[in-house]
Each structure stands twice: as C-alpha cells, then as structure tokens.
Amino acid sequence: MLKQLNAQFEAQNTTMNARKGLTPKSDEDVVIVSMARTAMTRAKKGNQRNTAPEAMLAPVMKDVVKKAGIDAKLIDEICIGNVLQPGAGSTSSRMAQFLADIPDTTSLYAVDRLCSSGL
C-alpha cells in the first residue's frame, strides 16, 4: 500500500515539473491585474436599496483600472459576479463599463452565483 501511495506522489511531481517546461511566457497569457467589490448591505433594506447596480459598479470598475495602473483600452475582458440580478446582471454591468470609461470593444460577462459567496 505504501508503495502505491509513493508511486502516485512521484507521478504527480513528474507531471508538475513537466508543466513548468510547457508554459513559456507569452503575450497571449491571461493575467488578472486587479479586483474589487461593492460594499455589502442588506437587500431591499440597506443604505444602497435605491441605488442602481450600474451606479454602484461604475466607481468600482474605475478603481480597479486605477489600482491596476493600466490603460483601460488594454482590457480584453471583464467578469462581473453578482447575486439575483435580472439576466445575471449583464445589462447593468455593461452600462457600468461604459460609465467607467472602459471601451465598448472590451468584452464583458456576468455570473450570477445565487449563493452567499457572491454577496
């Protein structure tokens, strides 16, 4: 049994070392440069209950770009996570993108997790 376990670890180490050699740096690499979130409040009762999602998200997007220290024109893709927005929040997220002065050539997708981890 011990030999079987050792063999699995050895195979795993060999695979991990092989991966290091297969991933040279490239201009096409995916890079996450920054992230941020809005403040948490109670749904339909908190201080932001009358604030549109795009009004909350636009300053967050501006802050992310500022903290990353990059030109917004260099952003290829944006991913927004949210909970319980109609259409997964894609329309309001796209509007926030425009309000944050991120070009319309940047693609955006929204993910609605429907769980507390997205809060």
N, C-alpha and C positions, 0 to 999 in steps of 0.2 A: 504494500500500500504506500509506503513512504517513497519507494522508487517511482511510483506513478505520479505522486504529487511533485516530486523534484523534476520529473520529465516535463510536466505542464509548466512549471516556472521557467525552466530552461528554454522551452519553446516560446514562451511569452517574451522573455528577454531578447531572444534572437529576432523575433518579429519586430519588437520595438526598435532595436538597433537598425534593422533593415529599413524601417520607415524614415529614420533620420536621414539616411542617404538618398531617399526617394523624393525629398521635398526641398529642392533648392529654392531660394527666394526668387520671386517673380513679380513683375509689375501687375500681374493678374491676381495676386493673393488677396483674399478677403481680410480686411482689417477693421476691427471695431475701434473707433477712436474716442468715443465718449458715450455717456448715457446720463439720463436724469429722469426725474419723475415729478408729478404734481403733488401738492400737499394732500394728505388724506383727511377727509371729513365724512360725516355721516350722509349717506344717500338720502336725498329729498328732505333733509333736516339740517344739514351742516351749513357753514358760512358760504359755501360756493353753490348752494342749491339753485340759485337763479343765474348762474354763470354758464354760458355756452361752452361746450367742450373745446371748441377751437380757440376760444378766448383764454382758456387755461393752458392749452397745449402750445400755442404760438410762442409765449415767452420761454417755455421750457426748451423748445427747439432752438431758439436764438441763443440761449445759454449753452446748449450742447455744442453748437458751432463755435461759439466764442471760447469755451474751455478747450475744445479740440485744437484751436488755433489754425484752422484751415479755411480756405475759401469755400463758401457754400456751393460754388459751381463744380467743385471736385467731388461732391457727394453723389454716389451712384444709386444708393438705395437706402430707404428708411423703413424701419419696422416699428410699429406702434402697438403696444399691448394695452388692453383695456378690459373692462367688465361691463356687460349689459348695455352696450350702445347699439342702436339700430344699425343693421348692415355691418356689424363688427366695428363700427366707428370709422369706416374708410372715407366717407364723405367729409365728416368734420375734421378728420386727420389731414386729408388733402388740403382743405381750406386753411388749416393751421400752417401747413407747409408754405403756402403762398403768403400768409401773413408774416411768416418768419423770414421772408425774402430768400427762400430756397427755390431754385428754378423748377419750372414745370417739366423739365427733361429728367429730373430725378424721380425714379420710381418709388412708390410707397405702398406698403401693405399693412393691414391692421389685423391683429389677432385678438379674438375675444375668448378668454380662457374660462369664463363662467365659474370662477372659483376664487377663493380668498387670496390666492397667490398673485392674482392680477390686480388686487386692490392697491 
